[in-house]
């Protein structure tokens, strides 16, 4: 039996859950929020009262969902651009796996630079961790060089995210 695309690609990736692609998951109602809270997940209130599940998702175990059978509706229906492209045959499974691996290499570079800066709060989405780290003082020429390196590395991550996983914005410009 041939494995599904989600078991082949999604379980290698996990970027929709680890704070790389999104800062949070919007829940569809109070019942969904309550169900997640009963499972031990922290749900934040939003304007509509339905709730938000912050990313990185605490249910993520490596690159797999620890509550897969009970995941929120938004998670059940989301398909990244890469998965859609592979389903349509526009990208091969092998090329999809290569794109995931390349994105993960770029993300690891950013995380390494963040660690050098002391930005180790892994409870924040990646983009927020970078912004928080870069908000500090510019400091010495060495620190300025590291900041420039982090900015360039995060831009590289954002580029591959938009091009591969979210689909390029209409203007074709990478947004920050």
PyMOL commands that set and color helices and strands:
alter all, ss='L'
color gray80, all
select helices_A, chain A and resi 5-13+30-38+68-70+73-77+81-88+93-117+126-134+141-166
alter helices_A, ss='H'
color red, helices_A
select strands_A, chain A and resi 24-26+52-54+60-61+64-65
alter strands_A, ss='S'
color yellow, strands_A
deselect
rebuild
show_as cartoon
